[in-house]
Amino acid sequence: MKLARYAHNGTICWGVVDSVKTTIRPISGASADWAPKLTQGAGESALSFTGATVPLGDVTFLPPIEPTNQVFVVGANYLKHLQELKMEPPKAPIAFLKSNRALIGAHDEIMHSPLTSQLDYEVELVAVIGLPIADRDNPIPSILGYTVGNDISARDLQRNGIGFDLFSSKSLDRTTGLGPWIVTRDEFGEGTPDIPLSLKVNGETRQNARTGEMTWKLDVILPYVDRRAALQTGDVVFTGTPEGVAWASGRFLNPGDLVEATIEGIGTLSNKVVARQ
């Protein structure tokens, strides 16, 4: 099942996407109203539909997260990515918070802030929490589903002279793509999905790997985050990016670039970079 948050005729709501008919059927309520039951396997019986179906071409996809939910990011989670940066692998997961204001939808513009000249990209599998984790030894059943993330980063702001400034680097307004929708966990089997993920800039492939290559899988990442800040329904957890980032090559993003982040079985973010005044 595909679940999208979208705007249509001035109204924002969630809906179920029909990829065959290219329509979306609106459902009532916030994610907290139906996500727990859906996560537990209730299927469409967990949803209350309201209104007529709408062509996908008539809606604007929004990040599939409520503005009140938290955005957690786990970094340094692919060995080849660390090797290209000549960094030692950490002995435990590394996590931080991202501002909700950094998020944009699947086709929104990436704002290139004048504060940076080194804007980078990072395609990532993102887990969406469906209900609080009841058993940290088995956290996977708490996942509602998965979506695509592009953890845009300002590398020159990240290196501030005294350490890593992840707030300035990772939370610039309207930079981080999330979406286009959530694909429910039942479509991926048990455990951490092992699926291809890639990123293109102006049609050129820059990143190409599999999510199964991540060092810390979801059964480690989720308890790590949850012990520090209890995960709630609707929260999202980015899981790290593979090799191929601009930080290693020096080929940073510029206004006019088209960035396409894709995860097989989920979807594609297609965002153009524009200069922010």
N, C-alpha and C positions, 0 to 999 in steps of 0.2 A: 504494500500500500504506500502511495506517495501522499504526503501531507505538506501543503504549502500555506504560507501566510502571505496575503496579497491585498492590494488595493483595487477597488472597482467602483467607479461612480462616486467617489468620495467616501466610501466605506472600507474599513479594514477588517478582515476576518480570516479565519482558517478555512481550508477546503481540501477535499480529496481529489487528486488529479487522475484523470483517465487519459493515459498516454495514447491509447488507440484512437479514441474519439477527439483527442486534443481539447478536452473541456475540463472544467473544475467545478465541483459541487460544494457549495458553502455549507459549513457546519457551525453550529452555535457554540458560544462560550470560548473562554481562554483555554490554553493547553492544559492548565491545571485541572480543568473540569472533566477532561476525557482521557488525557494521556496515561494516568495510572492504570485504568482498566484496559486500555489498548495495549499497554506494555505487558499486562498479565495474560494477554491472549484473547480478549473478549471480541476482537474483530469489529466489524461495523456496528455491532450491537452497542458498542460504547459511545457511538456518535449520534447526535441529534441533527438531522439535516434541516436546513432552512433556506427557502428560496430556490430559484431555478438554476440549472447549470449554466456556466458562462464559458465562451470560447477562451482558450488560453491566450490568444492574441489580443484579447480585450482587457487583460489584467496586467498590473505591475507587480512583479514578485518582490516581496520584502524579505529581509533576513528571517528565517524560520525560528524566531525566538521572541518571547515577550520582552518589552523594554525593561521590565523589573528583574529579569533573570541575569545570572552571572555568566561571564565568559572566561573560562580557564584555558590556559595554553601550556602544553608540555613541550619543552624544547630539547635540543641535542639528543634526539631519539632515533637517528639513523646513522650507523657507523660510517658509511661512505661520505655522508655530509660532513661529519666531524673531520674525516681524513682530508677532504678537499680544503678545509679551513685550517688544517694542521693543528687541531685541537685534541687534547686527551679526552677519551670518553669519561663521563661522570660515573661515580660509583653508585649513584641513586638518581631517580628522576629529578628533573628540574622543572618547576612550574611557576607561573605568574598569572596575574589578572590582566585582562584587556578591557578597556572602556567600551561599553555598549555603543557609545557615540562613534566609535571607529567603524562600525559595521555598515555595509551597503548590500543591496540586493544583487541578484544574479546578472542584471544587465545595467546596473547603475554605473556612474562614472567614478573612477578612482581619482581623488583629489591630490594633486602633486603640490605639496606645501612648499612655499619659498624658504622654509626653514631647512630643507634638505636638498642635497644634490646627489644623494646615493639611495634612491628608492628601490627597494628589492622586493622580490616575490617569493612565496613559499606555499606550494600546494599541500594541503593536509586533509586527512580523514578526520572528521569531527563526529564525536559521539554525542547524542542528545539524550539526556537523562529523562526517564519516564516516571520514576518514583524513587524516593530516598532509598539508599542502599541498606538493606536489612542484614546482609551477611557479607562482610568484607572479604571473606575467603571465596566468595562466589558472587562477584558484583555484576556479571554480564546480564542476569535477568532484570536488572534495574535500567537497562538501556532501552529507550523507545525505538531508536533507529539511528541512522547515520546521514550526514550531509557533507557537502564539499566546502572547504575553507581555503582562503588565500590570505595567509598571514603576512600582509604587506609590512615591510620594515624599513625604517630610515637608518641605514648603517652608520652614517657619520654622527647622527645623534645618539646612537647606541654606545659609541665609544666616547665618553665624556671626559676622559682624562683621569678619573679616579675609580673607574669600574664600569659596569654595564648599566646604562640608563634605559631600562626596558619600557618605562612609561612613555618617554619621549619617542622612542624608536617604534613601539608597537601600537600606540593608541592615538595616533594622529587622526583627526576627524575625517570620517567618510573615506576610508582607505581599504578596509578589510572585507573582501567578498565572502558571503555566506549564503548557501542555498544550492540549487534553486528551490529545493524542497527536502523533506526528510523521507528517506526510504526506511520502512519499518524493519526491525531486526530479524523478523521471521524469514526475510528474503535472503539472508546471508549465512544461515546455519549457526552452529555453536562457536564460541570463542571469538577471537579477533579476526575480522575479515582479512583474507589474503587476496587482494584484487589490485589491478593496475591503476596507477595514478600518474598523471602527466601534466605538464604545463607548457604552453606555447606563448611566444611573444611575436606578434606579427606573422603568425603561421609557422615560425621556427620552433621546433621542440627544444626546450631548455632543461626540463626535468622529465624523467621517465623511470619509474620503479614500481615496486609492489608494496602494499601496506604491510604484508607479512614480513618485510625486512626491518620493521621497527624493533629497536632493542627491548624496550619496555612495552609489553603488550597491555591490553586493557585490563586484564585481571590484576596488573600491578599499578597501572596509572590511576585507575579510579579510586582504589583504597588510599593511595598516596595523597591524592587531592582531598578525599573525603575526611581523612584524619585531621586535616588542617582547616578546612572549611566545608561543612556538611553539604553535600550535593543535594539539590532540590529539583523537583519536577520542572522541566523546562530549561535547566542549566545546560550549557554546552561545553565540551572538552576537546580542544584541538590536540592532536596526537603527535605533532612533529612533522618535519619535511625531509625528503631525500636530497641527494646531491644534485648539483646543477644551478645553485643560486648565483645571483649576480655578485654577491660578496666575494666569491671565489674567482669569477671571471672578469670582474670590473665592468660588465655590461649592464649598467643600471637602467631603470625605466625612465622614459622621457615623455612629456606631453605628446599625444598623438599615437602612442603605442597601444595596441590591442592585446590584452592579456586573457588567455583562455586556460582555465584550470579544470581538469576533467578527472573524475573517478569512475571507472567502469561499473555499471550497475546502479549508479546514482545519478550523475548528470554533469553539466558543464556550467561554470561561471564564465561569462564573456563581458569583460569590463574594459572600457577605454580610459586611458590616463589623460587627464586634463589639468591645466595649470590652475592652481587656486590663488586668487589674488589676496 
